[in-house]
Amino acid sequence: MRMNYYIEVMKKYAVFTGRARRKEFWMFTLIYTIIYIVLSIADSLIGTGAMLFEMGLLSGVFSLVSICPSIAVTIRRLHDIDRSGWWALIGLVPLAGVIVLIVFAAKDGQPGSNQYGTNPKEEAIA
């Protein structure tokens, strides 16, 4: 079901080549956010929340485990719109960079093949 998208991204945790569909990227982001919120609530209920970084033990470990897959799927998503993965660094620019990345992630992938591989949407249909 929908969880498969999250699991597939986690399996490809160090794959920075190829392309990722919008659905793959956004489903990963949605499921990551839900899990993070649940773990944050669990942190506050069991008292493992930290005031300094406002991140608890469970949610912090989850974030550390998920950082590499998150970067990888973002780079593959950028490849799908025929942009270099280096564009992910624009997310480091406060506010404007995040907005640019959201716009990029929302764009439809380039039809057909590009320098990063074949269109994953066409592969799913075949």
C-alpha positions as CSV (number, residue, x, y, z in Angstrom):
1,M,0.0,0.0,0.0
2,R,1.2,3.6,0.7
3,M,3.8,2.4,3.2
4,N,5.6,0.6,0.3
5,Y,6.8,4.0,-0.9
6,Y,8.5,4.7,2.4
7,I,10.0,1.2,2.6
8,E,11.4,1.5,-1.0
9,V,13.0,4.8,-0.2
10,M,14.6,3.4,2.9
11,K,15.9,0.4,0.9
12,K,17.5,2.8,-1.5
13,Y,19.0,4.8,1.4
14,A,22.3,5.4,-0.5
15,V,21.1,5.5,-4.1
16,F,21.8,9.0,-5.3
17,T,21.4,8.2,-9.0
18,G,18.3,7.7,-11.1
19,R,15.0,9.4,-10.8
20,A,12.1,9.5,-8.2
21,R,8.5,10.2,-9.1
22,R,6.5,12.9,-7.3
23,K,4.4,10.2,-5.6
24,E,7.5,8.4,-4.2
25,F,8.9,11.7,-2.8
26,W,5.7,13.0,-1.3
27,M,4.5,9.7,0.1
28,F,7.9,9.3,1.8
29,T,7.6,12.8,3.1
30,L,4.1,12.3,4.4
31,I,4.9,9.0,6.1
32,Y,8.1,10.4,7.6
33,T,6.2,13.3,9.0
34,I,3.5,11.1,10.6
35,I,6.1,8.8,12.2
36,Y,8.0,11.8,13.5
37,I,4.9,13.3,15.0
38,V,3.9,10.0,16.7
39,L,7.5,9.5,18.0
40,S,7.5,13.1,19.3
41,I,4.3,12.5,21.2
42,A,5.7,9.3,22.6
43,D,8.9,11.2,23.7
44,S,6.7,13.7,25.6
45,L,4.6,11.0,27.2
46,I,7.5,8.9,28.4
47,G,9.7,11.9,29.3
48,T,12.5,11.5,26.8
49,G,12.0,14.9,25.3
50,A,14.9,17.3,25.4
51,M,14.4,21.1,25.9
52,L,17.7,22.1,24.3
53,F,16.9,21.0,20.7
54,E,13.2,20.4,21.2
55,M,13.8,16.9,19.9
56,G,13.3,13.8,22.0
57,L,15.3,10.6,22.0
58,L,13.0,8.6,19.9
59,S,12.3,11.3,17.3
60,G,16.0,12.2,17.3
61,V,17.2,8.7,16.5
62,F,14.5,8.4,13.9
63,S,15.7,11.6,12.2
64,L,19.3,10.4,12.2
65,V,18.3,7.1,10.6
66,S,16.2,8.9,8.0
67,I,18.6,11.7,7.0
68,C,20.5,9.8,4.3
69,P,17.3,8.3,2.6
70,S,15.7,11.8,2.7
71,I,18.7,13.3,1.0
72,A,18.8,10.5,-1.6
73,V,15.1,10.7,-2.5
74,T,15.4,14.5,-2.8
75,I,18.3,14.2,-5.2
76,R,16.5,11.6,-7.2
77,R,13.4,13.9,-7.3
78,L,15.6,16.7,-8.6
79,H,17.0,14.4,-11.2
80,D,13.4,13.6,-12.4
81,I,13.0,17.3,-13.3
82,D,16.4,17.3,-15.0
83,R,18.2,19.3,-12.3
84,S,21.5,18.4,-10.6
85,G,21.3,17.0,-7.1
86,W,23.5,19.9,-6.0
87,W,20.3,22.0,-6.1
88,A,19.3,20.3,-2.9
89,L,21.8,22.6,-1.2
90,I,19.5,25.5,-1.9
91,G,17.5,24.2,1.0
92,L,20.1,25.6,3.3
93,V,19.0,29.1,2.4
94,P,16.5,30.1,5.1
95,L,12.9,30.2,3.9
96,A,13.5,31.0,0.2
97,G,15.6,27.8,-0.3
98,V,12.9,25.6,1.2
99,I,10.2,27.2,-1.0
100,V,12.3,26.6,-4.1
101,L,12.8,23.0,-3.2
102,I,9.0,22.6,-2.6
103,V,8.3,24.1,-6.0
104,F,10.9,21.8,-7.6
105,A,9.4,18.7,-5.8
106,A,5.9,19.6,-7.0
107,K,6.9,19.9,-10.7
108,D,6.0,17.1,-13.0
109,G,9.0,15.0,-14.1
110,Q,10.6,15.4,-17.5
111,P,8.9,13.1,-20.0
112,G,11.0,10.5,-21.5
113,S,14.6,9.8,-20.6
114,N,17.1,12.5,-19.5
115,Q,20.7,12.4,-18.4
116,Y,19.8,10.8,-15.1
117,G,17.8,7.9,-16.5
118,T,14.5,6.8,-17.8
119,N,11.2,8.3,-16.7
120,P,10.0,6.2,-13.6
121,K,6.4,7.1,-14.5
122,E,6.8,5.3,-17.8
123,E,8.5,2.4,-16.2
124,A,5.6,2.0,-13.8
125,I,3.1,1.8,-16.7
126,A,5.1,-0.7,-18.7
